[in-house]
Amino acid sequence: MACAPSCQTEERGFWYGHPLQERAQTMVDVDGEYARLMGLGVSSVQEPETQPWGQRNFWIADPEGNYIEVGSFSAR
């Protein structure tokens, strides 16, 4: 699972206590996609942030509560 240590729990397969089945989408314009989705009323779980390893990502929830990661990877 690609997340900062602060979001990890002791139970594998869970993120902040939510069952996790990760669906990751890679985007070039992470911030633009976040703004677009927020304009459509999508539920934000985590705003865009840059991880120490260079990935910029955010998390949203679908109508059923499933978490979706959207991010990009830098060519470090």
Residue pairs with C-beta under 8 A, 6 or more apart in sequence:
1 8
1 15
1 20
1 22
2 22
2 24
2 51
2 55
2 57
2 69
2 71
3 15
3 69
4 49
4 51
4 52
7 15
7 16
7 46
8 15
9 15
9 16
9 17
13 19
13 20
14 20
15 67
18 65
18 67
20 67
21 66
22 67
22 69
23 66
23 68
23 69
24 68
24 69
24 70
24 71
25 68
25 69
25 70
25 71
26 70
26 71
26 72
26 73
27 33
27 70
27 71
27 72
28 72
30 48
30 56
30 57
30 58
30 70
30 71
30 72
31 48
31 56
33 70
34 44
34 47
34 48
34 58
34 70
37 44
37 60
37 70
38 44
42 60
42 61
43 60
43 61
44 58
44 59
44 60
44 61
45 58
45 59
45 60
45 61
45 67
46 57
46 58
46 59
47 58
48 56
48 57
48 58
49 56
49 57
49 58
50 56
51 57
53 76
54 73
54 74
54 76
55 71
55 72
55 73
55 74
56 71
56 72
56 74
57 69
57 70
57 71
57 72
58 69
58 70
58 71
59 67
59 68
59 69
59 70
60 67
60 68
60 70
61 67
61 68
62 68
